Amino acid sequence: MKIELLKNKVFCCDDDKKREIHPFWLRERVNGKEFVDNKTKQRLFDPTKLENNIEIEKLKISDNFLEVTFKDGVFTKIAIKNIIKEFLINNDFKSIKKIKWDSKFKDCKYFNYEKNFFEGKLMIKALTNFYQYGFVIFRDVPTENNYLVNFANSIGSIRRTNFGEYFNVKSKPNPNDLAYTSLPLAPHTDNPYRNPVPCIQLLHCIENNVTGGYSTLVDGYTVTEELKKKIPEYYEILSKVKIRFQFIDQSVVLESLAEMIQLDKNNNFKQIRFSPRLDFVPLLEREKLELFYNARKKISELYNSDQYKIEFKLCSGDLLMIDNHRLLHGRTSYDVNEGNRFLQGCYIDYDSTEGKLNHLKRKFNL
């Protein structure tokens, strides 16, 4: 892709396509200190107050910059790479390709916590790994004084829920969720009853001195793509029928209507919701319900199959970051009489990791 000039007009050329860039679009992007605040990069002018008939007086390309003089007397220099980047549309995190995986997955990378970790190049690698595989594990993260909160807020901002700013995952009497028992947990996504569903879950291992209590992960992206290929009618109904997810305790009733497989506007994978203890299927005609129940049973079998599940044990100081829109997580059972299994958890949203990754790439000029 390149920029061409012709008769005081600017064109963006890509293969056989040649598109003119509107003068007003360029005028909105003037970047001198009198037009843009240096710290916030916010405009110091309101483009809606400009006349629509903006025209260009002079054009020049010099040292990878487009120099423009407008007829209203304003002059600016715009980096050509920035113009091309806007035409490409994709943000950095969206251009990181998802890598499908199953039980044969052996490429699990661990990233050791260190001084200045949140502002270093290692965090770029860790976040890239997260976008590729849907999870990442950090090691040697401090376990004192609820450090999970500091870790999460150093990436972005914690999303508080009715479980609090963070929550302690350990067996306790009279729990309001099965997570707070020693029972095994089948693969599931968290909080499918929320709108929107929290994007990312952080689980920090404080203690794990039991024989069982292994963490399990399943790539929902891999499973749903397999279902789409092999049994398309199951995939279709699970991506079209909205079901009701519900959570109830003494202080709150949370409900959300959504598909088990949610697609984007291009009908590509976007998100899964799966928590069979919390879903309620609407009353549909018998034939449609028959198909839906068969499809749900099949995808549950796939999610729980050893073909797609990986299993590992978190040790004290390990912090697991999971894409809650893509992966399912669970655990094996354990005996509370053997010792303690204590994890702390919290949620953050995609804008946290997206913003952090964009900031670090800008910082290191990548």
Secondary structure, DSSP 8 states (H G I E B T S, - for coil): -EEEEETTEEEEEETTEEEEE-HHHHHHT--STTTB-TTT--BSS-GGGS-S---EEEEEEETTEEEEEETTS-EEEEEHHHHHHHHH---TTTTS------TT-----EEE--TTGGGSHHHHHHHHHHHHHSEEEEES---STTHHHHHHHHHS----BTTBSSEEES--SS-SSGGGSSS-EEEE-S-TTSSS--SEEEEEEEEE-SS---EEEEEHHHHHHHHHHH-HHHHHHHTT--EEEEEE-SS-EEEEEE-SEEE-TTS-EEEE---TTSEE-----HHHHHHHHHHHHHHHHHHHSTTTEEEE---TT-EEEEETTTEEEEE----TTT--EEEEEEEE-HHHHHHHHHHHHHHTT-
